[in-house]
Amino acid sequence: MNTPEWLKPGIYGAIVGAVAIGIVGFSWGGWMTGSSADEMASEMSHSSVISALVPVCLEKSANDSDRFAKMATIREASTYKRRDAVMDAGWATMPGSESADRDLAQACLSDLKIDAS
């Protein structure tokens, strides 16, 4: 195809402009792909569900008849094992679920009064 010489700068400018708009849009304009948006929405909804379930975990711990022994076990556990101790206590297992949720256990642990009896 023979393109006139006067058209080539316009074509090159359009290509460079399109690339520049794409770079600026994805870098600073807040654009994102559909998969990134889905991932972000999933993380936000998971975080919201965990936040909503923390009071349930705290209530389970407050109503547990063996609370003091379990709290002592949690207190005695090393810092990085405390989440597992909360999971073993059963406080991070929601009704209808068969296993404890690690994220819920961590959030519940941060709200439990570990130093108080």
N, C-alpha and C positions, 0 to 999 in steps of 0.2 A: 504494500500500500504506500503510495506516495502522499505524504502529508506536507502541506506547505510549510515553509520555514517560519512564518509568522505564527503558526499554531503550536509549534513545539514548546516554546516557553510556557504557554498556557497549560498544556498537558502536564509538563513537569511540575508546574506550580500546583496543579490540582492533586497530583500524586503526593507531593511533599506535604501539602496542606492536610490531606486526609490522614497521612501517617502522624503528623504533628497533633491533629485534633484527637486521634485515638490515644496517643501517648499522654497528652494532657488530661483527657477525660478519665482514663483509668488511673492515672497517678494522683491527680489533684481534684478532679471533678466529681469523685464519688461514684463513678460508674463501677459496676461489677458484673461478673457473669452470673448466670442463673444458678449454677452449682454453688458459687460462693454465697449467694443470697440464701439458698436453701440451708447451707451449713450454718450461717449466722442465725437464721430463724430457729433452727434446731437447738443450737446452743442457748439461745435466749429463752426458749420455752422450757428446756431442761432446767435451767437456772431458776426460772419462775416456779416450776413445780417443786423443786428442792426447797426453795424459800417458803412455799406454802405448806410443806410437810414438816418443817422443823418444829412447829408447835405440837404436832402429833407425837413426834419423837420425845419432846420434853415432857409431855403429859404421860407418855408410857413410862418414862423414867421416874416421874414423880409418883405414879400409882403402883410401881413395882414393889412387891412385898419384900424382896431381897435387895432393895436399892442400896443400902449402906455397904453390903458386901461387894456388890458390883462396882460401886463408886470407889471402894478401896482398891479393887483390882485395876480399875482404870487409872487411879492415881499412881499405883505402883508400877504400872507399865511404862516403858520408856516412851519418850515423846512421839516417836514414829510408829509405835505399836498401839497407841491409845485409840486410834480409829478402829483397829481390829478388835480391841476390847469392847468398844461400843457396839460393834457388829455382833460380837459373841454374846453380849448382854441381851440381844434381841430387840433393842430399842430402835434400831434402824431398819427393821423388817416391818413393812406396812401390812395391814390386814389384806388378805387376798394374795399376798406375795409369798413365795417360798424362800427367797433369799434376801439378805440385807443389801441395801444400796450403799456403796462406798462413799458417794458424794453426800448423801444424806447423813451418814455417820460422821463425816468430817464437819458438816455444817452444824449438826447437833452437838458435837464435841466442842465447837467454839462457843456455843451458848450455854453449855452445862457449867455449873459452878464447881470446878474440879477441886479447888482449895477449900471450899466450904463443905461441911458434913451434912 
